[in-house]
Amino acid sequence: MPVGARPQRTRALTIPRDPVVIIGAGPTGLTAALALGLRGVPVVLAEAEPALAHDLRAGSYHPPTIEMLAALGVGEAMHQTGIVVPIWQVRDRIEGVVAEFDLSLLRDETPFPYRLHLEQHRLTPILLDRIRRAVPDVELRFGARIEGFEQDLNGVTVQLSDGPLRASFLIGCDGARSTVRRGLGTAFEGFTWDDRFLVASTTYDLGALGFAGAGYVADPTHWAAVFHVPDEGPPGLWRIAYGIAPEEDEAEALRPDAIQSRLRIVLEHSRAAPTGGAFPLNHASVYKVHQRVAARFATGRVVLAGDAAHVNNPLGGLGLNGGIHDAVNLSEKLSQVFSEGADHAALLDLYDRQRRPINVQAVQAMSIRNKRLLQETDPAIRRERLDELRATAADPARARAYLMNTSMINSVREAAAIA
């Protein structure tokens, strides 16, 4: 150092020593664990159940989500089982196809200009296998339920059913009934729809009747969503989700003859007529549908992601994708804390500002709009909205702009632009 020169002040890096603890081994929690582990961040992933859950609901991945998962090294395995769906439709129950949208219009925006259908119970084993093979810094604890936590300036003490654990950060990926969110006292703002969703799966090939791999059937009473998902072999499964009225008894709605009758009504335009007169049914279930967003996604060193932070109706396939976007966004920020000693408070505040408003403005608004479009009862409004969709699909420039929103490419870019 030259004589008389002042020594330069350097900020001492504070690198956390304790691991990041993630609660919940669903798609969001596993993605966060994998993304952090690949960046060298120590992780403990705790799951209350003894094994991965077999959840049959979500399973449609949009282009930016496929990009994120491919970057984590699971894209090839997903494509080996998943069904590529480049085209999706909006139908009128009586008239048939109203609008057809081709995601190949976005081929200059993404290397994956399509949806990939793979139910989340098929994705989670792929993520888990990747973690076990490639990420030694991730400790997996199945059968470990969170019982409480207490945070301070330097970390979080997490009480699991198999003992206490000290964490640098706690990430709640533990679903809509999140123990972590409730422990924070964070409000889950929004509402629950009066009607419920019934989801039935059949091996009857709706593709042979002209259905695209993803489709929505508009009708004031008998609206539905139709998706083609993998099975143990061809032709795969076709999942039909439709609404059941608040006053309808769940057990009655799940009776095989009631489901058969409803499927015939929903598919009336296609005149589906299975051999033997009945659709072969593989599975059916009923669940409530919510539109809720946590009042804050990060409080101190405790963070919410996925369904713990936000839930929405499944029309548009947005919820699962949003959770994976949370996980990737958050892992990038926490890795900066571990590698550079970055200011965690500022980064977690940025996570909240990037992910929460986007969920409200894009995911919540779009999924609510989708549901209302399908079940609109006013004939004039219904006709106006379907005509607008028809005109949009017929104009490549308008269709492209529309797909940039529905594919979630815009929402991911808009979130990244928030500084």
Secondary structure, 3 states (H helix, E strand, C coil): CCCCCCCCCCCCCCCCCCCEEEECCCHHHHHHHHHHHHCCCCEEEEECCCCCCCCCCCCEECHHHHHHHHHCCCHHHHHHHCEEECEEEEEECCCEEEEEEEHHHHCCCCCCCCEEECCHHHHHHHHHHHHHHHCCCEEEEECCCEEEEEEECCEEEEEECCEEEEECEEEECCCCCCHHHHHHCCCEEEEECCCEEEEEEECCCHHHHCCCCEEEEECCCCCEEEEEECCCCCCCEEEEEEEECCCCCHHHHCCHHHHHHHHHHHCHHHCCCCHHHCCCEEEEEEECCEEEEECCCEECCEEECHHHCEECCCCCCCHHHHHHHHHHHHHHHHHHHHHHCCCHHHHHHHHHHHHHHHHHHHHHHHHHHHHHHHCCCCHHHHHHHHHHHHHHHHCHHHHHHHHHHHCCHHHHHHHHCCC
